[in-house]
């Protein structure tokens, strides 16, 4: 897909994770974004957000729970890399 800088990629991935748009990203075959979504879900919400931005922390934690309950657990950054051969 497009070549995004790391900050834009992070923001787009977090937005897709929070909005539960992972399937849409997968259907668009945007492997760069999919890999970043998987990384954000795997690392989970930073605990520091609980103090600095409790709303984002809560939303991010809920999004990670939805991610796992929706069956995306096996989609890791490493597996996305294997699929897209990057």
KAJO-V633062 format. One record per pair of residues at least 6 apart in sequence whose C-alpha atoms are under 8 Angstrom apart, sorted by sequence separation. I is the first residue (numbers start at 1). GAP is how many residues later the second one is. D is the distance in Angstrom with one decimal. If there is no record, write none. Layout:
# KAJO-V633062
I:GAP:D ; I:GAP:D
This chain:
# KAJO-V633062
16:6:6.2 ; 25:6:8.0 ; 67:6:6.9 ; 49:7:7.0 ; 50:7:5.4 ; 25:8:7.2 ; 26:8:6.6 ; 49:8:5.3 ; 50:8:7.7 ; 16:9:7.9 ; 25:9:6.4 ; 47:10:7.6 ; 46:11:7.4 ; 22:12:7.3 ; 45:12:6.0 ; 22:15:7.7 ; 45:15:5.7 ; 44:16:7.5 ; 45:16:5.9 ; 44:17:6.8 ; 13:20:5.9 ; 17:20:6.3 ; 44:20:6.7 ; 12:21:7.4 ; 13:21:7.4 ; 16:21:7.5 ; 13:23:5.9 ; 14:23:6.7 ; 41:23:5.4 ; 9:24:6.5 ; 13:24:4.9 ; 17:24:7.8 ; 10:26:6.8 ; 14:26:7.2 ; 41:26:7.3 ; 9:27:7.2 ; 13:27:7.7 ; 1:29:5.8 ; 1:30:7.8 ; 1:31:7.4 ; 42:34:7.2 ; 38:37:6.3 ; 39:37:6.8 ; 38:38:5.3 ; 39:38:5.7 ; 38:39:5.4 ; 18:41:6.8 ; 35:41:7.2 ; 36:41:7.0 ; 18:42:6.3 ; 35:42:4.8 ; 17:43:7.9 ; 20:43:7.0 ; 34:43:8.0 ; 35:43:7.9 ; 19:44:7.8 ; 18:45:5.3 ; 35:45:5.7 ; 17:46:6.1 ; 20:46:7.7 ; 34:46:7.2 ; 35:46:7.1 ; 17:47:7.6 ; 20:47:7.5 ; 31:49:6.7 ; 17:50:7.7 ; 31:50:7.8 ; 31:53:6.4
